[in-house]
Every structure is written in C-alpha cells, then in structure tokens.
Amino acid sequence: ALLGLLLVILVFANDTSPWKDLLSRGALHLLQNFGAAFLFFFSSDIAAQLLPWIRSHALPMTWLLLLPRVWLNLGREFVEQVNVKWSRACRSGALGIMINGLGYYAWVHALNKLIPQKDLDLDHRRLHALGLLIFKSLLDSCLWGTTSNSVGIVGRRLLEGDEWEHAVKVWEQKILEVTVWELRFWPFWSAAQFFFLPAKLQVMFTSLGAFIWNCYLSHTSLKEPVEKQRTNLNLTPL
C-alpha cells in the first residue's frame, strides 16, 4: 500500500505546478483541516474510552432514561466508574493531524489530479463516470485507507508507550479485521465525498467520517494491554 501511494504521488512529482497550487491555497485552509482532524480524532478517542461503560448500561439508557432517578444514578455511576484519559485523547488528536490534516490533504490533492471532479459528472457518459467514481472510491479506501489504518494502529500503541515489536504484532492480528470493516464503510463515504463535495471540503468531510471510524479504530487498537517494559534477560553466571 505504501509503495502504491508513493507511485501515485510520483506521477505528479515531475510537474511541480500541482504542488505549487497545493501550497498556494494558504495556511488558513490547512489550519482549518488541522483543527477539524484534531477535534474529530480527539473526540472519537474519548467516545472509544466510554464505549465499555455505554455497552454495560445499554438497557437502562433506552426507555428508562425518561425517569429522573435513572439519570441521577447513571450520572453518579459515570463519575465513579469512568476515568477518561485526556492525555491519550490529545495524543490521538495529534495523530489525526498527521494522518488526516496533513497526509490526507496531500493524498486527496494528488487523487483529484489523477481523477478530476469533472470526470465524475453522471450527466455525460454516465457509465464511464460511474466506473471512475467506483474506482476512485475503492482506490482511496484500499490504498490510503490501509496505509492510514496501519499508521493509526501502530501509532496509537507507540504513543501509549508500547514496544515496537508488540505494536507490530497487534497490527498483524488486527489489520485484516480492520480492513474488512474499512471496506464496509469508507468506499461509500468516499463516493459521497467525491461526488457531492468540492475539493476544498473533502478533507474536512473525511475528518467527520474519521470521527465515526476512529471510535472503532481507537477501541480496537488499544484493546490489548500495552507492553511498556521489556522482558528482563535471564543472565546466568558462567
């Protein structure tokens, strides 16, 4: 996936005008994407931390929420039982800036140069445009999605102090399951993004989808305990 991403980017490396155009949009647009990426990754990690508590209280949180006493008891239990790790959420937000705010910003610019928005107009050459839309959505999901998911899984664990070898081992265990869920969600989200939205809103729209997605990815990535200490070597005297 990384090699494929590199090849797509290198298609535009010989022509510097797309990248000059990318940089000439100004720092304000980039900072807006940074802010959206941080906010959605930060909030999705908090949601992932709350997920076990929400699951355990699924029954009273349906129709019983109409009773004031239930609200009071749930609030008391929430304060006593839930310990939100704000530093972990901030680290997830910083990872979001790198993946979505910066990485996807460059990726979607290159992808839109490869398959322009005008080629997706279904009013003309409908089958051709539909095929391009499906191809673009799958390329975005399979190529960038697999890359960003891999960085997301390993990066989250490393930021929490995990050993590199253990982080990679968790990635090997989780990436197939994550990819299956990726293909159930992101191609449809990407298709709506590329078809309905202008290029300047696509990164922010992806960050919104990333909030939904990273609730799952944060929970999955950090479900396994973090190994912060290396195993001591058993040295025997000669």
Backbone torsions as a table, in degrees:
resi	resn	phi	psi	omega
1	ALA	NA	-42.7	178.2
2	LEU	-63.1	-40.0	178.3
3	LEU	-64.2	-43.9	178.2
4	GLY	-62.5	-40.9	177.3
5	LEU	-61.3	-42.5	179.3
6	LEU	-62.9	-41.2	-179.1
7	LEU	-64.7	-41.2	178.9
8	VAL	-63.4	-42.4	179.3
9	ILE	-65.6	-37.9	-178.6
10	LEU	-68.2	-19.8	175.8
11	VAL	-56.9	-34.1	-176.7
12	PHE	-101.0	2.1	-176.5
13	ALA	-70.0	-30.5	-179.1
14	ASN	-74.7	-25.6	178.4
15	ASP	-107.0	108.8	-173.1
16	THR	-80.5	-10.7	-176.0
17	SER	-61.8	-39.4	177.5
18	PRO	-60.5	-37.5	-177.5
19	TRP	-76.6	-32.7	173.2
20	LYS	-64.0	-39.9	177.5
21	ASP	-63.7	-38.3	179.3
22	LEU	-62.6	-42.1	-177.2
23	LEU	-78.6	-26.0	-177.0
24	SER	-76.9	-6.9	178.9
25	ARG	-69.0	-15.1	174.7
26	GLY	97.5	157.8	-176.7
27	ALA	-72.0	-25.9	-176.5
28	LEU	-61.6	-46.0	179.7
29	HIS	-62.7	-41.1	179.8
30	LEU	-65.0	-41.8	179.8
31	LEU	-66.1	-33.7	175.9
32	GLN	-62.3	-42.1	177.4
33	ASN	-66.8	-37.9	177.2
34	PHE	-60.6	-46.3	-179.2
35	GLY	-63.2	-43.5	179.3
36	ALA	-64.9	-42.4	-179.9
37	ALA	-62.7	-45.7	179.8
38	PHE	-62.2	-46.1	-176.8
39	LEU	-61.1	-47.0	-175.3
40	PHE	-73.3	-37.6	177.4
41	PHE	-69.4	-40.2	178.1
42	PHE	-60.6	-50.5	-177.1
43	SER	-69.9	-33.2	179.2
44	SER	-68.7	-32.8	177.9
45	ASP	-69.7	-38.5	175.5
46	ILE	-62.3	-43.3	177.7
47	ALA	-60.7	-38.8	178.4
48	ALA	-65.1	-36.4	177.9
49	GLN	-68.4	-31.4	-179.3
50	LEU	-83.4	-12.8	-173.3
51	LEU	-57.3	-45.7	179.4
52	PRO	-59.8	-40.2	179.5
53	TRP	-67.1	-40.9	179.4
54	ILE	-63.1	-42.3	179.3
55	ARG	-62.9	-40.9	-177.3
56	SER	-71.1	-16.6	180.0
57	HIS	-116.1	27.2	-175.6
58	ALA	-63.8	-39.6	-177.3
59	LEU	-66.9	-53.6	-179.8
60	PRO	-68.4	-16.5	-178.3
61	MET	-86.5	5.4	178.0
62	THR	-93.1	-93.3	-176.1
63	TRP	-87.7	-21.2	-177.8
64	LEU	-73.4	-12.2	179.5
65	LEU	-64.5	-13.7	179.1
66	LEU	-70.7	-17.4	-178.2
67	LEU	-90.2	127.1	-179.5
68	PRO	-58.2	-36.2	-178.9
69	ARG	-64.2	-37.6	178.5
70	VAL	-64.0	-43.2	176.7
71	TRP	-56.7	-45.0	-178.0
72	LEU	-64.2	-45.1	-179.7
73	ASN	-66.0	-42.0	178.4
74	LEU	-63.5	-39.9	178.0
75	GLY	-63.4	-40.7	179.1
76	ARG	-66.2	-44.4	178.4
77	GLU	-63.6	-38.3	-179.3
78	PHE	-61.8	-46.0	-179.6
79	VAL	-64.3	-38.9	-176.4
80	GLU	-77.1	-34.3	-169.9
81	GLN	-101.8	-26.5	-174.0
82	VAL	-96.9	125.5	177.2
83	ASN	-119.1	95.2	-177.7
84	VAL	-75.2	128.6	177.3
85	LYS	-91.4	93.6	-175.3
86	TRP	-67.4	-34.4	179.5
87	SER	-65.5	-38.4	176.3
88	ARG	-63.1	-41.6	178.5
89	ALA	-63.9	-38.4	177.6
90	CYS	-65.9	-38.8	177.5
91	ARG	-66.0	-37.7	176.1
92	SER	-64.7	-38.8	176.8
93	GLY	-62.9	-41.2	177.4
94	ALA	-63.9	-38.4	175.9
95	LEU	-63.8	-36.5	177.6
96	GLY	-62.8	-37.5	177.1
97	ILE	-61.2	-43.1	-178.9
98	MET	-68.2	-43.9	-175.2
99	ILE	-77.2	-54.5	-173.5
100	ASN	-91.5	-47.2	-175.0
101	GLY	-65.4	-37.6	-177.3
102	LEU	-108.1	-54.3	-175.6
103	GLY	-62.9	-51.3	-178.1
104	TYR	-70.6	-28.1	176.5
105	TYR	-59.1	-46.5	178.5
106	ALA	-71.9	-39.3	-177.7
107	TRP	-63.7	-47.8	-175.8
108	VAL	-69.7	-28.5	175.1
109	HIS	-64.2	-45.8	178.9
110	ALA	-65.6	-39.9	-178.7
111	LEU	-66.4	-36.7	178.3
112	ASN	-72.4	-24.1	173.1
113	LYS	-75.3	-36.1	179.1
114	LEU	-69.9	-45.2	178.6
115	ILE	-126.9	92.3	-175.7
116	PRO	-64.6	158.7	-179.5
117	GLN	-61.5	-35.3	-177.6
118	LYS	-65.9	-23.8	179.6
119	ASP	-76.1	-7.9	-177.7
120	LEU	-100.1	12.8	-179.8
121	ASP	-74.8	113.4	-175.9
122	LEU	-77.3	-7.2	178.7
123	ASP	-72.7	-23.8	179.8
124	HIS	-126.3	134.6	-179.9
125	ARG	50.5	61.8	-169.8
126	ARG	-57.8	-47.4	-177.9
127	LEU	-64.9	-41.4	178.5
128	HIS	-62.3	-45.4	-179.7
129	ALA	-65.8	-39.4	179.0
130	LEU	-65.0	-41.6	177.4
131	GLY	-62.6	-41.1	177.8
132	LEU	-65.4	-38.3	178.9
133	LEU	-63.9	-44.2	178.3
134	ILE	-64.3	-44.1	179.9
135	PHE	-62.8	-44.4	-179.0
136	LYS	-63.8	-40.9	-180.0
137	SER	-66.5	-42.8	179.0
138	LEU	-68.9	-38.2	177.5
139	LEU	-62.7	-43.8	178.9
140	ASP	-62.6	-43.9	-177.1
141	SER	-72.1	-48.8	-174.6
142	CYS	-72.2	-39.7	-174.5
143	LEU	-85.7	-63.3	-179.9
144	TRP	-69.7	-38.5	-178.7
145	GLY	-60.2	-45.7	179.5
146	THR	-64.5	-40.7	179.4
147	THR	-64.7	-49.4	-177.7
148	SER	-67.9	-34.8	176.4
149	ASN	-64.7	-40.4	178.3
150	SER	-63.7	-45.6	177.6
151	VAL	-63.8	-37.7	-179.7
152	GLY	-65.3	-43.6	-179.2
153	ILE	-67.1	-54.5	-177.5
154	VAL	-66.4	-42.7	-177.9
155	GLY	-62.2	-42.5	178.8
156	ARG	-60.2	-43.1	-177.2
157	ARG	-70.5	-39.0	177.8
158	LEU	-66.1	-38.6	179.3
159	LEU	-67.1	-22.9	176.4
160	GLU	-89.7	4.1	175.9
161	GLY	94.6	13.1	-178.9
162	ASP	-72.2	153.7	173.8
163	GLU	-70.5	147.2	-179.1
164	TRP	-58.3	-45.7	-177.6
165	GLU	-62.4	-39.9	-179.6
166	HIS	-72.6	-35.9	177.9
167	ALA	-62.8	-41.8	178.6
168	VAL	-67.8	-36.7	178.1
169	LYS	-63.5	-41.6	177.3
170	VAL	-64.5	-40.0	177.2
171	TRP	-58.9	-43.9	179.4
172	GLU	-61.7	-34.9	-179.3
173	GLN	-76.7	-30.2	-170.1
174	LYS	-102.1	-23.7	-167.0
175	ILE	-64.3	-35.4	179.9
176	LEU	-65.8	-46.6	178.0
177	GLU	-61.8	-42.7	180.0
178	VAL	-63.6	-40.5	-179.4
179	THR	-65.3	-38.5	177.1
180	VAL	-60.2	-45.8	178.5
181	TRP	-69.5	-33.2	175.3
182	GLU	-55.4	-47.0	-177.7
183	LEU	-73.1	-13.2	175.9
184	ARG	-87.1	-15.7	-173.5
185	PHE	-119.9	-56.4	-167.1
186	TRP	-70.4	-36.0	178.1
187	PRO	-58.2	-36.6	179.8
188	PHE	-72.9	-40.1	177.0
189	TRP	-64.5	-43.3	-179.4
190	SER	-65.5	-38.9	179.2
191	ALA	-61.7	-43.7	177.0
192	ALA	-63.9	-39.0	179.8
193	GLN	-63.6	-50.0	-176.1
194	PHE	-71.9	-27.8	-176.2
195	PHE	-84.9	-41.0	-171.1
196	PHE	-97.8	-27.8	-169.0
197	LEU	-106.3	146.0	172.2
198	PRO	-70.5	162.3	-173.9
199	ALA	-59.2	-35.3	-175.1
200	LYS	-68.9	-17.6	180.0
201	LEU	-103.2	-4.3	-171.7
202	GLN	-70.5	-38.5	180.0
203	VAL	-66.5	-41.4	179.4
204	MET	-66.5	-38.2	177.5
205	PHE	-65.4	-37.3	176.0
206	THR	-65.5	-37.0	176.6
207	SER	-62.8	-35.6	175.8
208	LEU	-64.3	-44.5	175.2
209	GLY	-63.7	-32.8	179.6
210	ALA	-65.4	-27.8	175.9
211	PHE	-61.8	-47.1	179.0
212	ILE	-63.9	-47.1	-175.4
213	TRP	-66.0	-42.0	-173.9
214	ASN	-77.9	-14.4	167.5
215	CYS	-59.0	-41.8	177.7
216	TYR	-73.7	-46.0	-173.5
217	LEU	-68.0	-39.4	177.6
218	SER	-63.0	-44.4	179.8
219	HIS	-63.5	-42.9	-178.7
220	THR	-69.7	-41.3	-175.6
221	SER	-66.5	-36.7	-172.5
222	LEU	-109.0	17.0	177.0
223	LYS	-68.4	-38.9	178.8
224	GLU	-75.7	144.0	178.3
225	PRO	-61.3	147.1	178.8
226	VAL	-85.6	132.5	177.4
227	GLU	-96.2	100.0	-176.3
228	LYS	-92.1	-17.1	-177.8
229	GLN	-116.0	137.7	173.8
230	ARG	-72.3	150.7	175.6
231	THR	-68.5	129.4	-179.2
232	ASN	-65.8	139.8	178.6
233	LEU	-73.9	134.4	179.0
234	ASN	-89.1	92.0	-177.2
235	LEU	-93.6	124.2	177.7
236	THR	-108.0	138.6	-179.6
237	PRO	-65.1	146.7	178.4
238	LEU	-75.8	NA	NA
